[in-house]
Amino acid sequence: MTALARTLFGTQSAARTVIDHDRQWHKARICVADAELPRSSSFCAVTIPHTSATVIPDTLLDERFRSNPLVVGEPKIRFYAGFPLESRSGEFIGAPCVFDTEPRSAETVDLVLLRELALMAQRELAIPFAVE
């Protein structure tokens, strides 16, 4: 699903994240070096308090992110789009997201498609694990 998101949105990178009170984990990732990072650097931490998509067309123009280590340093993120991922218990726990090193117009993001990818991830989380 992460590869599909990257292809559909034409971005350099994509991930599915899970976040707790101080860390973010990339549970699935494409062109993302780190498996985890501090929540304080996380773009998805800004996404999960909302019930709709977060789109940041140019991180350098957004006061929340212009000094973020992932913007000013590697991987030099300039564009981000994510949709909150809701657990079975109703908590927002992460986000499927796409991002790039080039800014993009917000109009280039199909929010319905981004939401559908989040719903696919939620259904995947709801599948019970087999116990052997």
TAWO-V466421 format. One record per backbone hydrogen bond with DSSP energy under -1.0 kcal/mol. CO is the residue of the C=O (numbers start at 1). NH is the residue of the N-H. Records with the same first field share a line. If there is no record, write none. Layout:
BEGIN
CO->NH / NH
END
This chain:
BEGIN
1->5
2->6
3->7
4->8
5->9
6->10 / 11
13->99
14->30
15->97
16->27 / 28
18->25
22->39
23->20
24->37
25->18
28->16
30->14
35->26
37->24
38->41
39->42
43->46
44->48
47->50
54->82
56->80
57->104
58->61
62->65 / 66
65->68
68->71 / 72
69->73
70->77
73->76
78->59
79->100
80->56
81->98
82->54
85->93
87->90
91->87
93->19
94->85
95->17
96->83
97->15
98->81
99->13
100->78 / 79
105->108
106->109
109->111
110->114
111->115
112->116
113->117
114->118
115->119
116->120
117->121
118->122
119->123
120->124
121->125
122->126
END
